[in-house]
Amino acid sequence: MTSQQLQSRGALRIGCAGWTIAREAAPTFDTEGSHLERYARVLGTVEINSSFYRPHQSKTYARWAASVPPGFRFAVKMPRAITHDAGLAGIEAPLRQFAGEAGALGDKLGCLLVQLPPKSAFDGAVAGAFFARVKESFGCMLACEARHPSWFGEDATALLEREGVTRVIADPAKGQAGPHVPTTQAMYVRLHGSPRIYYSTYSPAYIAQLARDLDTHARQGREVWIIFDNTASGAALPNALELRAALGLDLGLTPAPGPGLPA
């Protein structure tokens, strides 16, 4: 592969929902430092889910940012107080608080994840005002994992495209009746585990195909985030390591071209 081709490749960001290192995966990681420091020496991305349930002080985010290499990027899940309790409306105070906290990650904040409850139907006026307000507070990528069927209609797609919000590809998908319709050139994929959500591990065959898919999208210059959220049984970290190996990231190799994830 030429240097020009390498420069045109998109970023592949592979990580887990959280940086816990289970005993089974421990031999892959150094023993020195915190779990985050050890994790970040191997994987370049993590999704912070705990922010959904409780706030973290800005000094905590700053400490996390200081614990990882320069190229490491965090995705941070927006608090449920905004996405679930408030329903995206009247969120000025909690959004200001969240921005003051998570903003301490600085340039290591790569993406905000907005996950909506299955009962939340699409309201164009509310959603438009919400995303506009979020973009005033954050300058990073925005990804939305909506789970009500109305969020997959033409109006919702048009709004996400207009606001530059990346529609999440989730496995298993919820609320999506048809094929994935992208809303930006970036991709954010959340692998929750299937058939048993949060528990099931992904097979070697699935990982191998995923690697070929991702390579196709990287060749097209897309930024792709892959987050393994099948954490309940400890399957996420081994799956992330298997995907890195299948992509040849540990050896500087390139997998054979294959069909992509939904375009």
Contacts in CASP RR format, 6 or more apart in sequence:
PFRMAT RR
TARGET T0000
AUTHOR 0000-0000-0000
METHOD contacts of the structure
MODEL  1
MTSQQLQSRGALRIGCAGWTIAREAAPTFDTEGSHLERYARVLGTVEINS
SFYRPHQSKTYARWAASVPPGFRFAVKMPRAITHDAGLAGIEAPLRQFAG
EAGALGDKLGCLLVQLPPKSAFDGAVAGAFFARVKESFGCMLACEARHPS
WFGEDATALLEREGVTRVIADPAKGQAGPHVPTTQAMYVRLHGSPRIYYS
TYSPAYIAQLARDLDTHARQGREVWIIFDNTASGAALPNALELRAALGLD
LGLTPAPGPGLPA
1 254 0 8 1.000
5 219 0 8 1.000
8 221 0 8 1.000
9 218 0 8 1.000
9 219 0 8 1.000
9 221 0 8 1.000
10 217 0 8 1.000
10 218 0 8 1.000
10 220 0 8 1.000
10 221 0 8 1.000
10 222 0 8 1.000
10 223 0 8 1.000
10 224 0 8 1.000
11 218 0 8 1.000
11 223 0 8 1.000
11 224 0 8 1.000
12 214 0 8 1.000
12 218 0 8 1.000
12 224 0 8 1.000
12 226 0 8 1.000
12 247 0 8 1.000
12 249 0 8 1.000
13 44 0 8 1.000
13 45 0 8 1.000
13 73 0 8 1.000
13 223 0 8 1.000
13 224 0 8 1.000
13 225 0 8 1.000
13 226 0 8 1.000
14 43 0 8 1.000
14 44 0 8 1.000
14 45 0 8 1.000
14 226 0 8 1.000
14 240 0 8 1.000
14 243 0 8 1.000
14 244 0 8 1.000
14 247 0 8 1.000
14 249 0 8 1.000
15 43 0 8 1.000
15 44 0 8 1.000
15 45 0 8 1.000
15 46 0 8 1.000
15 47 0 8 1.000
15 226 0 8 1.000
15 227 0 8 1.000
15 228 0 8 1.000
15 236 0 8 1.000
15 240 0 8 1.000
16 43 0 8 1.000
16 46 0 8 1.000
16 47 0 8 1.000
16 227 0 8 1.000
16 228 0 8 1.000
16 229 0 8 1.000
16 231 0 8 1.000
16 236 0 8 1.000
16 237 0 8 1.000
16 240 0 8 1.000
17 46 0 8 1.000
17 47 0 8 1.000
17 49 0 8 1.000
17 190 0 8 1.000
17 227 0 8 1.000
17 228 0 8 1.000
17 229 0 8 1.000
17 231 0 8 1.000
17 236 0 8 1.000
18 46 0 8 1.000
18 47 0 8 1.000
18 48 0 8 1.000
18 49 0 8 1.000
18 50 0 8 1.000
18 231 0 8 1.000
18 236 0 8 1.000
19 35 0 8 1.000
19 36 0 8 1.000
19 39 0 8 1.000
19 40 0 8 1.000
19 46 0 8 1.000
20 35 0 8 1.000
20 231 0 8 1.000
20 237 0 8 1.000
21 29 0 8 1.000
21 35 0 8 1.000
21 38 0 8 1.000
21 39 0 8 1.000
21 237 0 8 1.000
22 234 0 8 1.000
22 237 0 8 1.000
24 234 0 8 1.000
24 238 0 8 1.000
25 237 0 8 1.000
25 238 0 8 1.000
25 241 0 8 1.000
28 42 0 8 1.000
28 241 0 8 1.000
29 38 0 8 1.000
29 39 0 8 1.000
29 41 0 8 1.000
29 42 0 8 1.000
30 38 0 8 1.000
30 41 0 8 1.000
31 38 0 8 1.000
32 38 0 8 1.000
34 67 0 8 1.000
36 46 0 8 1.000
36 64 0 8 1.000
36 67 0 8 1.000
36 68 0 8 1.000
37 67 0 8 1.000
37 68 0 8 1.000
39 46 0 8 1.000
40 46 0 8 1.000
40 67 0 8 1.000
40 68 0 8 1.000
40 69 0 8 1.000
40 72 0 8 1.000
41 69 0 8 1.000
42 241 0 8 1.000
42 244 0 8 1.000
43 240 0 8 1.000
43 241 0 8 1.000
43 244 0 8 1.000
44 68 0 8 1.000
44 69 0 8 1.000
44 71 0 8 1.000
44 72 0 8 1.000
44 73 0 8 1.000
45 72 0 8 1.000
45 73 0 8 1.000
45 74 0 8 1.000
45 75 0 8 1.000
45 225 0 8 1.000
45 227 0 8 1.000
46 72 0 8 1.000
46 74 0 8 1.000
46 75 0 8 1.000
47 74 0 8 1.000
47 75 0 8 1.000
47 76 0 8 1.000
47 77 0 8 1.000
47 113 0 8 1.000
47 190 0 8 1.000
47 227 0 8 1.000
47 229 0 8 1.000
48 74 0 8 1.000
48 75 0 8 1.000
48 76 0 8 1.000
48 77 0 8 1.000
49 77 0 8 1.000
49 229 0 8 1.000
50 56 0 8 1.000
51 76 0 8 1.000
51 77 0 8 1.000
51 78 0 8 1.000
51 79 0 8 1.000
51 98 0 8 1.000
51 101 0 8 1.000
51 102 0 8 1.000
52 77 0 8 1.000
52 78 0 8 1.000
52 79 0 8 1.000
52 80 0 8 1.000
52 83 0 8 1.000
52 115 0 8 1.000
53 79 0 8 1.000
53 80 0 8 1.000
55 79 0 8 1.000
55 97 0 8 1.000
55 98 0 8 1.000
55 101 0 8 1.000
56 101 0 8 1.000
56 102 0 8 1.000
57 101 0 8 1.000
58 100 0 8 1.000
58 101 0 8 1.000
58 103 0 8 1.000
58 104 0 8 1.000
59 104 0 8 1.000
60 101 0 8 1.000
61 101 0 8 1.000
61 102 0 8 1.000
61 103 0 8 1.000
61 104 0 8 1.000
61 105 0 8 1.000
62 104 0 8 1.000
62 105 0 8 1.000
64 74 0 8 1.000
64 105 0 8 1.000
65 74 0 8 1.000
65 104 0 8 1.000
65 105 0 8 1.000
65 106 0 8 1.000
65 108 0 8 1.000
68 108 0 8 1.000
71 108 0 8 1.000
72 108 0 8 1.000
73 108 0 8 1.000
73 109 0 8 1.000
73 110 0 8 1.000
73 111 0 8 1.000
74 105 0 8 1.000
74 108 0 8 1.000
74 109 0 8 1.000
74 110 0 8 1.000
74 111 0 8 1.000
75 110 0 8 1.000
75 111 0 8 1.000
75 112 0 8 1.000
75 113 0 8 1.000
75 143 0 8 1.000
75 188 0 8 1.000
75 225 0 8 1.000
75 227 0 8 1.000
76 102 0 8 1.000
76 105 0 8 1.000
76 109 0 8 1.000
76 111 0 8 1.000
76 112 0 8 1.000
76 113 0 8 1.000
77 112 0 8 1.000
77 113 0 8 1.000
77 115 0 8 1.000
78 98 0 8 1.000
78 112 0 8 1.000
78 113 0 8 1.000
78 114 0 8 1.000
78 115 0 8 1.000
79 94 0 8 1.000
79 98 0 8 1.000
81 94 0 8 1.000
82 88 0 8 1.000
82 91 0 8 1.000
82 94 0 8 1.000
82 95 0 8 1.000
82 98 0 8 1.000
83 114 0 8 1.000
83 115 0 8 1.000
83 116 0 8 1.000
83 117 0 8 1.000
84 116 0 8 1.000
84 117 0 8 1.000
84 120 0 8 1.000
86 94 0 8 1.000
87 120 0 8 1.000
87 126 0 8 1.000
88 116 0 8 1.000
88 120 0 8 1.000
88 126 0 8 1.000
88 127 0 8 1.000
88 130 0 8 1.000
89 126 0 8 1.000
89 129 0 8 1.000
89 130 0 8 1.000
91 130 0 8 1.000
91 133 0 8 1.000
92 133 0 8 1.000
95 133 0 8 1.000
95 134 0 8 1.000
95 137 0 8 1.000
96 137 0 8 1.000
99 137 0 8 1.000
99 138 0 8 1.000
102 109 0 8 1.000
102 112 0 8 1.000
102 138 0 8 1.000
103 109 0 8 1.000
103 138 0 8 1.000
109 138 0 8 1.000
109 140 0 8 1.000
110 140 0 8 1.000
110 141 0 8 1.000
111 140 0 8 1.000
111 141 0 8 1.000
111 142 0 8 1.000
111 143 0 8 1.000
111 188 0 8 1.000
111 225 0 8 1.000
112 134 0 8 1.000
112 138 0 8 1.000
112 140 0 8 1.000
112 141 0 8 1.000
112 142 0 8 1.000
112 143 0 8 1.000
113 143 0 8 1.000
113 145 0 8 1.000
113 168 0 8 1.000
113 188 0 8 1.000
114 134 0 8 1.000
114 142 0 8 1.000
114 143 0 8 1.000
114 144 0 8 1.000
114 145 0 8 1.000
114 165 0 8 1.000
115 144 0 8 1.000
115 145 0 8 1.000
115 147 0 8 1.000
115 168 0 8 1.000
116 144 0 8 1.000
116 145 0 8 1.000
116 146 0 8 1.000
116 147 0 8 1.000
116 148 0 8 1.000
116 151 0 8 1.000
117 147 0 8 1.000
117 148 0 8 1.000
118 147 0 8 1.000
118 148 0 8 1.000
118 174 0 8 1.000
118 175 0 8 1.000
119 148 0 8 1.000
120 146 0 8 1.000
120 147 0 8 1.000
120 148 0 8 1.000
121 148 0 8 1.000
121 150 0 8 1.000
121 151 0 8 1.000
122 146 0 8 1.000
122 148 0 8 1.000
122 150 0 8 1.000
122 151 0 8 1.000
122 153 0 8 1.000
122 155 0 8 1.000
122 156 0 8 1.000
124 155 0 8 1.000
124 156 0 8 1.000
124 159 0 8 1.000
127 156 0 8 1.000
127 159 0 8 1.000
128 159 0 8 1.000
128 163 0 8 1.000
131 142 0 8 1.000
131 159 0 8 1.000
131 163 0 8 1.000
131 164 0 8 1.000
131 165 0 8 1.000
132 163 0 8 1.000
134 142 0 8 1.000
135 142 0 8 1.000
135 163 0 8 1.000
141 166 0 8 1.000
141 186 0 8 1.000
141 188 0 8 1.000
141 223 0 8 1.000
142 163 0 8 1.000
142 164 0 8 1.000
142 165 0 8 1.000
142 166 0 8 1.000
143 165 0 8 1.000
143 166 0 8 1.000
143 167 0 8 1.000
143 168 0 8 1.000
143 186 0 8 1.000
143 188 0 8 1.000
143 225 0 8 1.000
144 151 0 8 1.000
144 160 0 8 1.000
144 165 0 8 1.000
144 166 0 8 1.000
144 167 0 8 1.000
144 168 0 8 1.000
145 168 0 8 1.000
145 170 0 8 1.000
145 190 0 8 1.000
146 152 0 8 1.000
146 156 0 8 1.000
146 167 0 8 1.000
146 168 0 8 1.000
146 175 0 8 1.000
147 174 0 8 1.000
147 175 0 8 1.000
148 175 0 8 1.000
149 175 0 8 1.000
149 176 0 8 1.000
149 177 0 8 1.000
150 156 0 8 1.000
151 175 0 8 1.000
152 175 0 8 1.000
152 176 0 8 1.000
152 177 0 8 1.000
152 178 0 8 1.000
152 181 0 8 1.000
157 167 0 8 1.000
157 181 0 8 1.000
157 183 0 8 1.000
159 165 0 8 1.000
160 166 0 8 1.000
160 167 0 8 1.000
160 183 0 8 1.000
160 184 0 8 1.000
161 183 0 8 1.000
161 184 0 8 1.000
164 183 0 8 1.000
164 184 0 8 1.000
165 183 0 8 1.000
165 184 0 8 1.000
166 182 0 8 1.000
166 183 0 8 1.000
166 184 0 8 1.000
166 186 0 8 1.000
166 187 0 8 1.000
166 188 0 8 1.000
167 180 0 8 1.000
167 181 0 8 1.000
167 182 0 8 1.000
167 183 0 8 1.000
167 184 0 8 1.000
168 188 0 8 1.000
168 189 0 8 1.000
168 190 0 8 1.000
169 180 0 8 1.000
169 187 0 8 1.000
169 188 0 8 1.000
169 189 0 8 1.000
169 190 0 8 1.000
169 261 0 8 1.000
169 262 0 8 1.000
170 176 0 8 1.000
170 189 0 8 1.000
170 190 0 8 1.000
170 192 0 8 1.000
171 189 0 8 1.000
171 190 0 8 1.000
171 191 0 8 1.000
171 192 0 8 1.000
171 193 0 8 1.000
171 194 0 8 1.000
172 192 0 8 1.000
172 193 0 8 1.000
172 194 0 8 1.000
172 195 0 8 1.000
172 197 0 8 1.000
173 180 0 8 1.000
179 262 0 8 1.000
180 261 0 8 1.000
180 262 0 8 1.000
182 262 0 8 1.000
182 263 0 8 1.000
185 221 0 8 1.000
185 222 0 8 1.000
185 223 0 8 1.000
186 222 0 8 1.000
186 223 0 8 1.000
186 224 0 8 1.000
186 225 0 8 1.000
187 217 0 8 1.000
187 222 0 8 1.000
187 223 0 8 1.000
187 224 0 8 1.000
187 225 0 8 1.000
187 261 0 8 1.000
188 224 0 8 1.000
188 225 0 8 1.000
188 227 0 8 1.000
189 224 0 8 1.000
189 225 0 8 1.000
189 226 0 8 1.000
189 227 0 8 1.000
189 261 0 8 1.000
190 227 0 8 1.000
190 229 0 8 1.000
191 202 0 8 1.000
191 226 0 8 1.000
191 227 0 8 1.000
191 228 0 8 1.000
191 229 0 8 1.000
191 230 0 8 1.000
191 239 0 8 1.000
192 198 0 8 1.000
192 229 0 8 1.000
192 230 0 8 1.000
193 199 0 8 1.000
193 200 0 8 1.000
193 201 0 8 1.000
193 202 0 8 1.000
193 229 0 8 1.000
193 230 0 8 1.000
193 235 0 8 1.000
194 200 0 8 1.000
194 202 0 8 1.000
197 230 0 8 1.000
198 229 0 8 1.000
198 230 0 8 1.000
198 231 0 8 1.000
198 232 0 8 1.000
198 233 0 8 1.000
199 230 0 8 1.000
199 232 0 8 1.000
199 233 0 8 1.000
199 235 0 8 1.000
200 230 0 8 1.000
200 233 0 8 1.000
200 235 0 8 1.000
201 230 0 8 1.000
201 233 0 8 1.000
201 235 0 8 1.000
201 238 0 8 1.000
201 239 0 8 1.000
202 210 0 8 1.000
202 228 0 8 1.000
202 230 0 8 1.000
202 235 0 8 1.000
202 239 0 8 1.000
204 242 0 8 1.000
207 239 0 8 1.000
207 242 0 8 1.000
207 243 0 8 1.000
207 246 0 8 1.000
208 246 0 8 1.000
210 226 0 8 1.000
210 243 0 8 1.000
210 246 0 8 1.000
210 261 0 8 1.000
211 243 0 8 1.000
211 246 0 8 1.000
211 247 0 8 1.000
211 248 0 8 1.000
211 255 0 8 1.000
212 255 0 8 1.000
212 256 0 8 1.000
212 257 0 8 1.000
212 258 0 8 1.000
212 259 0 8 1.000
212 260 0 8 1.000
213 258 0 8 1.000
213 259 0 8 1.000
213 260 0 8 1.000
213 261 0 8 1.000
214 224 0 8 1.000
214 226 0 8 1.000
214 243 0 8 1.000
214 247 0 8 1.000
214 260 0 8 1.000
214 261 0 8 1.000
215 247 0 8 1.000
215 254 0 8 1.000
215 255 0 8 1.000
215 257 0 8 1.000
215 258 0 8 1.000
216 257 0 8 1.000
216 258 0 8 1.000
216 259 0 8 1.000
216 260 0 8 1.000
216 261 0 8 1.000
217 224 0 8 1.000
217 260 0 8 1.000
217 261 0 8 1.000
218 224 0 8 1.000
219 257 0 8 1.000
224 261 0 8 1.000
226 240 0 8 1.000
226 243 0 8 1.000
228 235 0 8 1.000
228 236 0 8 1.000
228 237 0 8 1.000
228 239 0 8 1.000
228 240 0 8 1.000
229 236 0 8 1.000
230 236 0 8 1.000
230 239 0 8 1.000
244 250 0 8 1.000
246 255 0 8 1.000
247 253 0 8 1.000
247 255 0 8 1.000
248 254 0 8 1.000
248 255 0 8 1.000
END
